[in-house]
Amino acid sequence: MRVLQLCLGYPPSYHAGGAALTAAAVSAELARLNHLVLVVAPKLRGASYRRARFRTETEETPVATVIHCGTWVQVRFKTVNPAAVLLIPRFLRHHDVVIIHGVRIFLGTVGALTCWLLGKPYIIFPHGAARPRWRSILLKRVYDALLGRRILRRAAAVACLSEPEREEVLAWSDCRLERVRLVTTSSAITSRTKGPTDWERARILFLCRVVPEKCIELMIEAIADPALLPRFEITVAGPLEDPVYAAALRRKAEARGVTLRFAGLVHGDEKAALVSESHLLALISEYESWGRVVAEALELGTPVLVSDTCGMASQLDDSSGVVVPRTVEALRGALRFLCAEDFARLRALRATCRKDLRPRGADSIADLLKAVAGPTARVLSAPGNVIP
């Protein structure tokens, strides 16, 4: 089949976080299944491209042809890409299935409306954004009332990465039960390094955007304890999306005597090395639909400390890490447990946590395409892609 992916971000726009990595993983899996993949994604602020950000350019990768669509306006991850209005209908006529990553995005809206006109099936990955939360909630609710819920309901499938996300989509959009499917994607890990060698002080790694909903300040408060202060330090690797919040974190850490370091945005081998060499990965966000970084950390052999608001929490057990309520007291208790007897429990977790955690009973990308396009879907053997 020829598959068109419309994304809210795609490498090198790593600032889009897990959504961009999931889109790249889907491209790789489709290519492995011998499907031809064309990706259309906006140019996001902070990523490096060959041409100016408002100009559209094409990139050939081993797994897909990527159209980096020129961005004229960007507010966080919401963009306006006028070229997409002409490009997407042109591409859609020559493709069998459309995969949309994200909701309430310009490319996804244009793609869904065009699919309605041409009668093409489309799949949506909500990436935890089906229900409005955090910012511009009123505008999101208006969009959903006018168009958003209809786009979800008319999708051939809504692909959720965890059971909590699936339940949320069903509750918010009134989609038919059989169309909301639990899906698993392949890992992007390509290299592994040895674990930490220095156990005098354990490094807690946050691999995320620096924004208030990631709740990094709770970890600073938890470590600000006489028994824990000399045992732990915090490293945050990710884009400084909210400089005011980052400055507040620095002030709080300095006032509490906590060692806090910002490593900036990392990806590829550098990211794998940082995760492997960290003693513990933390994900204590207000909400995470899945938690891709948790799956990657466990695959690299790094234990995790996860809040019960993470979609991955229900899949973890005592051999993978610790799941706690999102409170300072609970975090402090977990850290005391992990660092007792010269980090005996944390060392034991490193020996047992390496595993591939995928949702139980989840469909693969191949299963999803068969469900949408039928068992007789065309598989093309020609390499590369064709841009009409």
N, C-alpha and C positions, 0 to 999 in steps of 0.2 A: 504494500500500500504506500501511497504518498501521504505523509502526515504533516500537517501544518501546526506548529506550536506558537502560541501567542503568550508572551511572558511579561510579568511586571519587572523582571530583571533577568539578565543572563550574563555569564562570564564574558568580559572582565568586570561586569558590574557586580562585584561581590558584596557591595553595600546592601543589596537586596536580601542578603542572608540566606536562610534555608530555602526560600522559594527559588532563588537562582540556582542553587546547588541541586535541588530536586529536578528542576527543568533540565539541567545538564545531564543528570543521571537518567532521566527518561529518554533523552536523545541518544545516549550511549546504549541503552537497552533496546531501543527501537532499531538502531543501526545493527546491533548484534543479531536481531531477528530478521535482518535483511530488508527492512523498510527504508524508504527514502524520507529524510527529515529536512524540513525547511523551518527555521526559527525566525520569528519577527519579534524583536525586543526593543524597548526604548533605550536611548543613551541616557545614563544616569550621571548626575553630578558626582565627581570624585574619581571616576574611572578614566583610564587613558585610552584614547582612540587615535586612529591615524588622521582623521579629519575633524573639523570643528563639530561641537556637540549638536548644532542645529542642522547638520548635513547628514544625509543617509549614506551608509556605506555597507559593503558586502564583505563577509569573511568566510573563507572555506576552512572548515575544521575536519578532522578525521571522521567525525560522526554525523555532521550536519552542515548545511549551508546556513549561515546566520546573517540576517539583515538587521543591522543596528540602525534603527529608525531615528532620524533626527528629532530632537526634543526642543520645542519652542518655549514651553512653560513647564516648570517642575515645582511642586509643593510636596515635600517629603517624597513619597514614592508614587504620587499621582502626577501624571504627565499629560501634556497635549502634544500629539504627533500628527500634524496635518497630512504628512505623506502617507500615513497608514490608511486614510480614507480611500486613496486611490490604489494602494498596493494590495491590501487585504482582499478586496473583491476580485482583483486580477489573479492573485495566487489561488484563491479558493476554488476557482473553476477547474483547476488542474490537480486538486488534492481530494482525497477520499474522506479523511477525518480531521477534525480540528481539536487540538487540546489547548485549553485556556488555563493559564496559571494565574490565580488571583481573582478577586471580585472587585467590582466598582473601579475597574481600570479602563483607560481609554481604548487600548488595543482590544481588550476582551469585549467591550461593549460593541465596538465596530464589527468584530468577528462574529459575535452572537447574532446581531441583527442581519448580517450578510448571510449567515447560515440559515436563518429563517426564510430569507428571500430565495435562496438557491436550493433549499431542501437538503442541506448537508448536516450530518450528525456532528455534535460537538460534545466534548468531555470537559468538565471543570474540576480543577484542583483548587479548593477554596483557601488552603494554607492558613486555616484558623481564623479567617476574616469573614465568615458567613454572617455572624452576628456582629452588629456595630458595637465598638467599645473604644475607650480611651479618648479619642479626639474626634471633633466634628460629628458627634453622634446624631445631631438633628439632621444635618445634610445627608448623612448616610441613610437615615431612616426615610427621608424623602425620596432619595434615589431608589431605595429598595421598594417603596410603595409604588413608584411610577414604573420601574423597569427591573430592578435587581432580582426580586423574587421570581418574576416571570422568566428571567434568563436562567435561573437555577432550576425552576420547575420544568422548563422545556429542554433541558440538557438531556442527551442520550444517557449520560451517566455523570454522577458527581463522585469524584474519587477522594476519599478521606484517608488520612494516614494513621488515624487512631480511632478507637471506639468512642471516646468522648467527643471527638470532632464529628463523627458520624451522627451521634445522638443530637448534637447541637444543630447540625444541618437539617435533620428531620424536624426538629422542634421549630426552627426559625422559618424555613422555606416552604413547608408543607409539600415537599417532594414525595413522589411515590417511593415506597419502601424499597422496592427491588432496584430502583435506579441509583440509590445512594450506596455505594460499594466501598468496602474496606480494601485498600490497595497497598502493596509494598513495593518499594523501589530499591534498586541496587545501591551499594555504597560507593562513595567517590574516593575511598582510601586506596592509594597506590603504593605507598611506602611506609615502612615501619622502622623505628629506632629503639634503642635500649631505653629502659625506664630510668628514673632518677637515681643518682648515686649518693647524693648528700641527704641524710635524714636528720640533720641537726634542726632544720626548720622546714616544714612542709609547705609547698606552693599550692594554693587553691586557685584554680584557673576558671575565669569567666570568659567564655567564647561567645560574645554577643555584641550587639549594638549598645552603645552607652546611652541609654534612655531610662527614665524613671521606672517604667514597668518591669525592668529587669531586677529591681530591688537589691542592687549591690550594697546599698547602705545598711541593709539588715545584716549582711555578713560582717561588715566593719564593726557594727555594734556587738555582734556575737563574739568576735575575736578580742574585743576590748575588755578582756577579763584577765586578771593577774596570772591565772594558771595557763591561759591560752596565748597570751600576747607574745611570749618568746618562742612559741611552737609553730606559728602559722604566719604566712604572708599571702597577699592577694595580687594576682596578675590579671589584668583585663585586656583581652585581645579582641579588638573590633573597632569599627569606625566611631569617632567621637561625634555622634549625630546631634547630641544636645550639649554644647560646650558649657552652658550654665550648670547643668547637672554634674558634668565632669568636674568643674571647679568646686562645686559643693562637696563632692566625694573627696577631693583632695584635702579640703579644709577639715572635713570630719575625720579623715584618717590621721591627719597631722595632730589634731586635737586629742585623739584617742591613743596616739602612739602606734598605730597600725601601719605596717609597711604595705604601700599600695603602689603598683606600677602599671602604667598604660603601655601596652606593646604595639598598639596600632592594629590596622587590618592585616591579617595573615591568611594565606591560602596555600593549597598545594602541599609540597614537601615541607615547607616552613611551618605550616599549620600542624601537620602530622607530627613533626619533631617536637613542637611546643606541647602538644597534648600528651605525647608519650613521656616526655621528661617532667611533666607535672605530677604531683602526688595525688591530686584529687580534682575532678571537674565538678563545678557547681552550676546548677540551673534552678533558680528559686524565683522565677518570674511570676507575675500576677496570673498569667495564663499562657500556656503553650499547647498548641493543638497536638503536637507530637514531641518534638525535641530531637532534631536530627543530630545535634552535637553530642547528645547522650549516646546514641547508637554508635557514632564514630569513636567516641572515647572508649566504650566497652570493646569495640573491635580492636583498638590499639592497646588494650590491657590497662586502661586507667580507670580506677573506681570513680563512682559518681555520688554526689550528694544532691538529691532532687526533692523539690517540694511536691506536695500532693496535688498541686494545680497543674502539673505537667502531664500531658497525654500519655507519656511513656511510663508514668509511675506504676500503673497497674501491671506492667510486664516485668518489673524488677523484682528480684528476690534478695535474700541475705548474702548471696555469693556475688552480687553485682555492685552493691552500694547501700546507701541509706536513703529512705524516703521519710520526710518529716513534714509536719505542718509549717506554714510559712510565718513563723514567729521567731523572735530573737532567742527566747528561752529554748525552743526546740532545736534551733541551730547550734546553740551553745552546748546543749546536752549531747548532740551528735558528735561535735568536735571533741568533746572531752572523752567520749567513748572511743573515738578513732585514734586519739593520741596517747591513750593510756598504755603503760608498760612499753615505753619507747616505740610508739606507733605499731604495736603488735597487730591490732585488728586491721589497720590500714595496709600493712605489709601482707597480711593474709588475703585481703581482698584483691590485691594486685596479682596474686597467684591463681585466683579462681574466677576473675570477672571477665576474662576475654571470651566473648560470645557474640553471636549474631542474633540480635533481638528483633524479630519481625512480628507484626501483629498476627495472632493466631487466626487461621481461617481466611487470611487475606488473599485477594487475587493478585496475580502478577500482571505486568503490563500486557503480556500476550493474552491472558484471560480477558482483560478489560477490552482489548481491541476486538476479540472474537465476539464478546457480548454486544458490542456496539455495531460492528460491521458484518457480523455473521461468520460462520465457519468457512465460507468460500471467499473471504477477503483476499484481494490480490496481494501477492508478495513479489516484489520486483528484485531481480538479481543484479541489475546494473549498478555499478558503484557511483557514488557522488549524488548530485541532485540536479534537477533541471529547473531553472528559473524562467517561467514563461515570459 
